[in-house]
Amino acid sequence: MVTFDVTVTPKDLTNYMFCHKYKRVSGMLELLIGAVCLVAGIVNVASIEEKWQPYMLFLIFFGVFFLVILPIQTWSKSARQYLANPAYKAPFTYVLDDTGIVISQGEDSAQLPWGEVYRVVDNGKSIVVYISKFSANILPKRCFADKYDEVKKTFEEHLDKKRCRL
């Protein structure tokens, strides 16, 4: 049994949202398309015939949109989500045991059996416990740094390799 307290900060939520978005194929395609559009537009805008220059400016706009505006929107969404959710203000207590994960905050408590854990992923700064494809609990490593090996071992013991990516 492993017990630890977790306080999610805006930085933790932003890190989760960026990892969740840009480690998927769709997020990587956004970055690739943005880079290709930006480079193609900049390289060709001055050297191409005048009638094609508006199209190159359009490519530059798309590059900036994918590489600057969408990441800013992701950051802004994480900030709004943090401010809108009062649960982030108080710490959560996690207990990992043989039956599953017990999550409590104040007087509220919930049990998540191991069979209902969709997936567990290490994104570098946090361990993310997915409840479904798009819903997750964020466990920042700073909250259990001295217990990381124990937490990792517990997840690996109770989840198959397909669902445990630590």
Residue pairs with C-beta under 8 A, 6 or more apart in sequence:
1 95
1 96
1 97
1 98
2 94
2 95
2 96
2 97
2 144
2 147
2 150
2 151
2 154
3 93
3 94
3 95
3 96
4 93
4 94
4 143
4 144
4 147
4 151
5 91
5 92
5 93
5 94
5 143
6 91
6 92
6 93
6 94
6 138
6 139
6 140
6 143
6 144
7 90
7 91
7 92
7 140
7 143
8 82
8 88
8 92
8 138
8 140
9 140
10 78
10 79
10 82
12 125
12 126
12 138
12 140
13 78
13 81
13 82
13 88
13 138
14 74
14 75
14 78
14 79
15 123
15 124
15 125
15 126
16 78
16 123
16 126
16 128
16 136
16 138
17 74
17 75
17 77
17 78
17 81
18 71
18 74
18 75
19 123
19 124
19 128
20 128
20 136
21 27
21 74
22 28
22 30
22 31
23 123
30 66
30 70
31 66
31 67
33 62
33 66
34 62
34 63
34 64
34 65
34 66
34 67
34 70
35 63
35 67
36 63
37 59
37 60
37 62
37 63
37 66
38 59
38 60
38 62
38 63
38 64
38 67
39 63
40 56
40 59
41 56
41 57
41 58
41 59
41 60
41 61
41 62
41 63
42 60
44 52
44 56
44 59
45 53
45 56
45 57
45 60
48 56
82 88
87 105
90 105
90 106
91 105
92 103
92 104
92 105
92 137
93 103
93 104
93 105
94 101
94 102
94 103
94 139
95 101
95 102
95 104
96 151
96 154
96 155
98 158
99 111
99 113
99 114
100 111
100 112
100 113
100 114
100 115
100 116
100 117
100 158
101 111
101 112
101 114
101 117
101 129
102 109
102 110
102 111
102 112
103 109
103 110
103 111
103 112
103 137
104 110
112 129
112 131
114 158
114 159
116 131
117 129
117 130
117 131
117 159
117 163
118 130
118 131
118 132
118 133
118 163
119 130
119 163
119 164
119 165
120 127
120 128
120 129
120 130
120 155
120 159
120 163
120 164
120 165
120 166
121 127
121 128
121 130
121 165
121 166
122 128
122 165
122 166
125 140
125 141
125 142
126 138
126 139
126 140
126 141
127 139
127 141
127 151
127 152
127 155
127 166
128 136
128 137
128 138
128 139
129 136
129 137
129 139
130 136
131 137
139 151
141 148
144 151
152 166
155 164
155 166
156 164
156 166
